[in-house]
Amino acid sequence: MVKGVILINNAIFSPVFKRLAMELKNNNIDITIVTDSDFSIRKYKLYETGCEIICFENYESTLKNSHDELTFGYDSWNVHADYDRDNYYHSVNPKENNFWGNVSRNLYDFFENIFKDKVFDFVFYENVSNGLAYTAAKVAEKYDVEYLGLTASRLPGKSLFSTLDDSLSREIMQCLEKLPELSQEKYSEIKKYVTNIQHIQPDYMKNNGLSSINFMSKVFKKRDFTFITETIRQTFVGKSVLFQVGNPLLKSFYMNFREVKRWFCVKKIKNLFNDDLTSQPFYLYPLHYHPESSTSILAKFYDEYNLIRNLAFSLPQGKCLVVKDHISATGYEGLEFYKKILKLPNVKLANPNLNSKELIKKSLGVFTLTSTVGYEAVLMNKPVAVFGDVFYMGHPLVYQCRGYRDISSALEHFELNHNTDYSQYNIKFVGAYDALCFPLVINYATPSGDEFIKNVSAEILRKLKGQ
């Protein structure tokens, strides 16, 4: 019998993953749910699935500072995403020193004991985005267990399974090497997509709900009664410091307070936007949304202000850096962040409502941590320099910087690839990417129906059969 693990924690998609566990079980898949805490078990009523449930919080409480030798050799980056998230939401307030170091080690110990004692065929979650998923993926790889991270593709109406973007990049390049000649229908489909990339918005941007700065709808949104009662219960009765949630009521307060502060900040920064962006040659830098795995995991060695600072001072005289805020993130970083950026030389701040692709077209190229803007740029034949891991980093127009000292080499890369035409290569590149995808639109913001659950279940089964 096929055996699988589904990870469930305090996330928007957890009710869907719960239903998926039940659907897979009905298809004779032996499912074990691995969760972060009793809070998640109670909040989502995971016992209703009838699946075995293994809980990190319960396991951690049994540890007596003795760890399996199998956990030695791992680093502590597995918990960086949660640590970074807490820098924004301030809900994890441990009393002991080295809290994050202990959580890191305990997570490895937890998953080592799961995978060394039981044989599983797969682990299912979204692409690696937090400590629970990061550790599961690392240990699963060691034990040859496939990690299936459901991920929204940049191709409209499609999704795929992935772990981290460096692995996905290798998969795309391997697929590109052995990709058969595209059918006329597929060639026309992809050529149309590449040609019209300027007018295409990724599905995840349509559905993320972050672009609106109206905090009232977010603060006073309708909440499930069980979610409310369990949040209160965990806040006042919970015995453990949950590394992903901390104090849930406090976390909820800071998340909502952040929305209110954003609203006021957006009003203030409007006067900082520069209307004269293209009168001199410029490079484009798109700001990211924080906190998010695209920065805390895929670009974990950098913070955006210091990257922008190093870029600003490295640019040749007569050229500037246009920093464009993310429409889903504008205002979150606070007024002082934007003022600090504008104190740097050769920097202009662009209105987040401007069309990024129009700026790409007029730019000399794009600097980014991991932004989708870089992917769009290469499809528009613009050179790109990335500082993190991205799925498109195998493209010849992309230069991956290994540190700030590589900025000068990136600028040379831009010069060498100015006005190069990769139009035919781009069709093959997207064809390889497309070959890894399947038709599915992911939208967890609204309740997903039975069809979505069945489609995901079918794709998991198809993947396990190697089809």
Buried (B, 14 or more C-beta within 10 A) or exposed (E): EBBBBBBBBBBEBBBBBBBBBBBBBEBEBBBBBBBBBBBBBBBBEBEEBEBEBBBBBBBBEEEEEEBEEBBEEBEBBBBBBBBBBBEBBBBBEEEEEEBBEBBBBBBBBBBBBBBEEBEBBBBBBBBBBBBBBBBBBBBBBEBEBBBBBBBBBBBEEBBBBBBBBBBBBEBBBEBBEEBEEBEEEBBEBBBEBBEEBBEBEBBBBEBBBBBEBEBEEBEEEEEEEEBEEBBEBBBEEBEBBBBBBBBBBBBBBBBBBBBEBBBEBBEEBEEBBBEEBEEEEBBBBBBBBBBBBBBBBBBBEBBBEEBBBBBBEBBEEEEBBBBBBBBBBBBBBBBEBBEBBEEBEBBBBBBBEBEBBEBBBBBBBBBBBBBBBBBBBBBBBBBBBBBBBBBBBBBEBBBBBEEBEBBEEBBEBBEEBEEEEBEEBBBBBBBBBBBBBBEBBBBBEEEBEEEBBEBBBBBBBEBBEEE
